[in-house]
């Protein structure tokens, strides 16, 4: 996918969200740190532009809710959650750039539930690459991209890498170092 493909996918997802929810009333968007956040901001902007009203957007850090912390030699201990609005009674659209096993989304839902009791949680993802380990399915998908377990989906976003693109790699390559 190139920048225009990504823009079109986000616009389509925004229209699908508004159609399913019959508008933007009580709608909030929360991106999963790190790459889900810029996608969430773009989605909230698209929703706002279509509806002509501001859509609150925040971010959630799943680090404290991961199920693999015991397997890591140096456990992670940060929390960069930023949700400056109430979520109780709201329709939360949780956003990530890629869904694979569903474990990240499970952790994100747990983090969101610690913030309040939303009316519901919906999931939007730019790429669905399959290989679920948990019974979690996105409500809105930019592109289904069937992959093998040896392949890696690289999503680059202008907010982080200076360009927008999605590339399928045969194996995971080290992430580029940012200055």
C-alpha atoms as one frame of an Amber mdcrd trajectory, in Angstrom:
protein
   0.000   0.000   0.000   1.195   3.505  -0.703   0.193   6.784   0.974  -2.931
   7.179  -1.161  -4.041   3.586  -0.453  -3.637   4.201   3.281  -5.596   7.476
   3.086  -8.427   5.779   1.178  -8.534   2.873   3.645  -8.794   5.236   6.628
 -11.526   7.279   4.911 -13.482   4.104   4.113 -13.134   2.874   7.705 -14.393
   6.270   8.959 -17.505   5.997   6.774 -18.109   2.411   7.943 -17.814   3.476
  11.593 -20.284   6.317  11.128 -22.725   4.092   9.264 -22.608   1.324  11.863
 -22.907   3.773  14.774 -25.495   6.004  13.058 -23.251   9.035  13.464 -20.559
  10.184  15.852 -22.576  10.637  19.056 -20.652   9.275  22.090 -17.849   8.062
  19.808 -14.210   8.190  20.946 -11.070   6.845  19.286  -8.138   5.278  21.147
  -4.916   4.211  19.434  -2.730   1.397  20.733   0.815   2.634  21.401   2.942
   2.945  19.266   1.868   2.633  15.634  -1.852   2.530  16.317  -1.712   6.097
  17.633  -0.987   7.924  14.336  -3.581   5.747  12.578  -6.099   6.604  15.336
  -5.383  10.329  14.994  -5.907  10.177  11.238  -9.123   8.213  11.741 -10.424
  10.682  14.354  -9.633  13.549  11.965 -11.472  11.819   9.100 -14.483  11.160
  11.352 -14.447  14.796  12.507 -14.275  16.124   8.959 -17.137  13.927   7.760
 -19.390  14.711  10.733 -18.355  18.316  11.280 -17.742  17.744  14.995 -14.663
  16.963  17.055 -14.012  13.318  17.916 -11.913  12.767  21.056  -8.744  10.773
  20.438  -6.381   9.228  22.961  -3.770   6.519  23.260  -3.337   3.459  25.421
  -0.091   1.772  26.426  -0.552  -1.986  26.798   2.824  -2.665  28.451   1.381
  -3.393  31.929  -1.203  -5.760  30.391   1.022  -7.890  28.158   0.937 -11.649
  28.678   4.621 -12.138  27.831   6.283  -9.958  30.500   7.584 -13.006  32.405
   9.335 -14.227  29.233  11.349 -11.017  28.809  14.817 -10.734  30.369  14.278
  -7.027  31.179  10.613  -6.432  31.993   9.060  -3.255  30.619   7.703  -0.802
  33.206   6.307   2.221  31.446   2.835   3.554  30.985   2.212   6.195  28.356
  -1.573   6.002  28.316  -3.153   9.335  27.415  -6.947   9.333  27.460  -7.948
  12.870  28.540 -11.692  12.165  28.377 -14.242   9.908  30.044 -14.934   6.583
  28.354 -17.776   5.369  30.560 -20.866   5.047  28.388 -18.905   5.901  25.228
 -18.504   3.849  22.067 -14.745   3.242  21.931 -13.049   2.575  18.605  -9.751
   0.892  19.454  -7.181   1.288  16.651  -4.006  -0.577  15.731  -2.013  -0.701
  12.523  -1.804  -4.518  12.195  -3.666  -7.370  13.846  -2.192 -10.831  13.922
  -2.585 -13.061  16.987  -5.037 -10.827  18.854  -2.874 -10.678  21.984  -2.133
  -6.955  21.634  -5.847  -6.207  21.274  -6.679  -8.349  24.319  -4.174  -6.356
  26.378  -5.538  -3.073  24.986  -9.115  -4.007  25.894  -7.971  -4.768  29.431
  -6.221  -1.376  29.599  -9.342   0.419  28.308 -11.539  -1.335  30.861  -9.296
   0.040  33.620 -10.254   3.551  32.472 -14.020   3.096  32.753 -16.959   1.107
  31.434 -17.553   1.883  27.764 -20.889   1.155  26.121 -18.924  -1.007  23.682
 -15.487  -1.448  22.177 -15.046  -1.739  18.428 -11.779  -2.599  16.713 -10.353
  -0.896  13.626  -7.096  -1.994  12.024  -5.259  -0.882   8.941  -4.024  -4.433
   8.133  -5.413  -7.845   9.114  -2.760 -10.461   8.447  -4.503 -13.451  10.022
  -2.921 -16.050  12.378  -5.263 -15.433  15.324  -4.485 -17.132  18.629  -7.432
 -15.545  20.431 -11.069 -15.191  19.306 -10.731 -11.528  18.396 -11.886 -10.120
  15.066 -11.695  -6.512  13.884 -14.922  -4.675  13.103 -13.216  -2.488  10.489
 -10.275  -3.496   8.288  -8.353  -1.352   5.823  -6.882  -4.349   3.998  -6.862
  -8.110   4.546  -3.347  -9.299   3.805  -3.008 -13.083   4.148   0.542 -13.930
   5.183   2.638 -16.871   6.245   4.076 -16.915   9.760   7.538 -16.316   8.296
   6.448 -13.083   6.607   6.391  -9.674   8.269   4.124  -6.709   7.571   6.051
  -3.449   7.770   3.872  -0.359   8.236   5.673   2.958   7.895   3.825   6.142
   8.817   4.879   9.696   8.031   4.539  10.665  11.709   7.212   8.118  12.642
   9.290   7.306   9.522   8.576  10.267   7.270   6.620   8.277   4.667   3.459
   6.189   4.400   3.575   2.655   3.074   2.800  -0.955   3.883   5.265  -3.600
   2.715   5.180  -7.376   3.023   8.633  -8.806   3.831   9.717 -12.430   3.678
  11.182 -12.196   7.177  11.346  -9.626   9.952  14.079  -7.066   9.451  15.414
  -4.812  12.176  13.469  -1.570  12.534  15.235   1.471  11.121  16.892   3.634
  13.754  15.453   7.115  14.020  17.738  10.065  14.744
